[in-house]
Amino acid sequence: MDKIRVVIAKPGLDGHDRGAKVIARALRDAGMEVIYTGLRQTPEQIVAAALQEDADVIGLSILSGAHNHICPRVMELLKEQRLDDVLVVVGGIIPDVDIPKLQAMGITGIFLPGSPMQEIVDFITGHARRHAERV
């Protein structure tokens, strides 16, 4: 089985990327191929990276509160590029009231501060391939 390819992106203006780097390292250590796009990525840049890297998963790290703006745009662009088989997960400061909206747009992996690394690794491992098969 091929390695799961994950694009980790830090969208928006938030300059704090320690968590994204910790997640990237944990996924790499779990045997995944990880591409970290760096800070201040636009949804267009993130989807372009996923397309170029043939990603199975996009991980968005959002601490700025911009998830209600960024996530719908990423999902829209993925659909336009026919990348519906890419699993999208989000980590960061996500108010409970926003979680159902994110889930309704197809983001099933939502991880809040303090989520155990192994929980994230297990979710991606268990869902990435099944997500691709379902679409």
C-alpha positions as CSV (number, residue, x, y, z in Angstrom):
1,M,0.0,0.0,0.0
2,D,1.3,3.5,-0.9
3,K,2.1,5.9,1.8
4,I,-0.7,8.3,2.7
5,R,0.3,11.7,1.3
6,V,-0.7,14.7,3.5
7,V,-0.5,18.4,2.7
8,I,-0.3,20.4,6.0
9,A,-1.3,24.0,5.4
10,K,-1.4,27.1,7.6
11,P,-4.0,29.3,5.9
12,G,-4.8,32.9,6.6
13,L,-2.8,35.6,8.5
14,D,-2.1,33.6,11.7
15,G,1.7,33.4,12.0
16,H,1.7,30.7,14.7
17,D,2.7,27.4,13.1
18,R,4.2,25.3,16.0
19,G,1.2,23.1,16.1
20,A,1.2,22.5,12.4
21,K,4.9,21.5,12.5
22,V,4.2,19.2,15.5
23,I,1.4,17.5,13.6
24,A,3.5,17.2,10.4
25,R,6.3,15.5,12.4
26,A,3.8,13.1,14.1
27,L,2.3,12.1,10.8
28,R,5.7,11.6,9.2
29,D,6.8,9.5,12.2
30,A,3.6,7.4,11.6
31,G,4.8,6.6,8.1
32,M,2.9,9.2,6.1
33,E,4.5,11.4,3.4
34,V,4.0,15.0,4.6
35,I,4.3,18.2,2.7
36,Y,4.2,21.4,4.8
37,T,3.2,24.4,2.7
38,G,4.3,27.1,5.2
39,L,2.6,30.1,6.6
40,R,-0.1,32.4,5.2
41,Q,-1.4,30.1,2.4
42,T,-4.5,31.0,0.5
43,P,-7.2,28.4,-0.3
44,E,-6.0,28.5,-3.9
45,Q,-2.4,27.8,-2.9
46,I,-3.5,24.9,-0.7
47,V,-5.6,23.2,-3.3
48,A,-2.9,23.8,-5.9
49,A,-0.4,22.0,-3.6
50,A,-2.8,19.1,-3.0
51,L,-3.2,18.7,-6.8
52,Q,0.5,19.0,-7.5
53,E,1.4,16.6,-4.7
54,D,-1.4,14.1,-5.4
55,A,-2.4,14.4,-1.8
56,D,-4.8,12.0,-0.1
57,V,-5.3,14.4,2.8
58,I,-5.2,18.1,3.5
59,G,-4.7,19.2,7.1
60,L,-5.6,22.8,7.8
61,S,-4.2,24.4,11.0
62,I,-6.4,27.5,11.8
63,L,-6.1,29.4,15.0
64,S,-7.3,32.8,13.7
65,G,-11.0,32.1,13.7
66,A,-11.1,32.3,9.9
67,H,-12.3,28.7,9.5
68,N,-15.8,29.8,8.4
69,H,-14.3,31.7,5.5
70,I,-11.3,29.4,4.6
71,C,-12.9,25.9,4.8
72,P,-15.8,26.5,2.5
73,R,-13.5,28.0,-0.1
74,V,-11.1,25.1,0.1
75,M,-13.9,22.6,-0.3
76,E,-15.3,24.6,-3.2
77,L,-11.9,24.6,-4.9
78,L,-11.4,20.9,-4.3
79,K,-14.7,20.2,-6.0
80,E,-13.8,22.5,-9.0
81,Q,-10.6,20.6,-9.4
82,R,-12.4,17.2,-9.1
83,L,-10.4,16.4,-5.9
84,D,-13.5,15.3,-4.0
85,D,-11.5,12.2,-2.9
86,V,-9.1,14.3,-0.8
87,L,-9.9,14.0,2.9
88,V,-9.9,17.4,4.7
89,V,-9.2,17.7,8.4
90,V,-9.0,20.9,10.5
91,G,-7.2,21.6,13.7
92,G,-7.2,24.7,15.8
93,I,-9.5,27.0,17.7
94,I,-13.0,25.9,16.4
95,P,-16.0,26.9,18.5
96,D,-18.4,24.0,19.2
97,V,-21.2,25.9,17.4
98,D,-19.2,25.8,14.1
99,I,-18.4,22.1,14.2
100,P,-21.7,21.0,12.6
101,K,-21.3,23.5,9.8
102,L,-17.8,22.2,9.0
103,Q,-19.1,18.6,9.1
104,A,-21.9,19.5,6.8
105,M,-19.5,20.7,4.2
106,G,-17.5,17.4,4.3
107,I,-14.9,18.1,7.0
108,T,-15.1,15.1,9.3
109,G,-11.8,15.4,11.1
110,I,-12.0,18.4,13.5
111,F,-9.3,18.5,16.2
112,L,-9.3,21.0,19.0
113,P,-6.2,22.0,21.1
114,G,-5.1,19.2,23.3
115,S,-6.2,16.4,20.9
116,P,-3.8,13.5,21.3
117,M,-1.4,13.1,18.4
118,Q,-2.3,9.4,18.2
119,E,-6.0,10.2,17.8
120,I,-5.2,12.4,14.8
121,V,-2.8,9.8,13.3
122,D,-5.5,7.0,13.7
123,F,-8.2,9.2,12.3
124,I,-6.2,9.9,9.1
125,T,-5.0,6.4,8.8
126,G,-8.5,5.0,9.1
127,H,-10.3,7.6,7.0
128,A,-8.0,8.6,4.2
129,R,-8.4,5.4,2.1
130,R,-12.0,4.9,3.0
131,H,-12.8,8.5,2.0
132,A,-11.2,8.0,-1.4
133,E,-13.1,4.7,-2.0
134,R,-16.4,6.4,-1.0
135,V,-16.2,9.2,-3.5
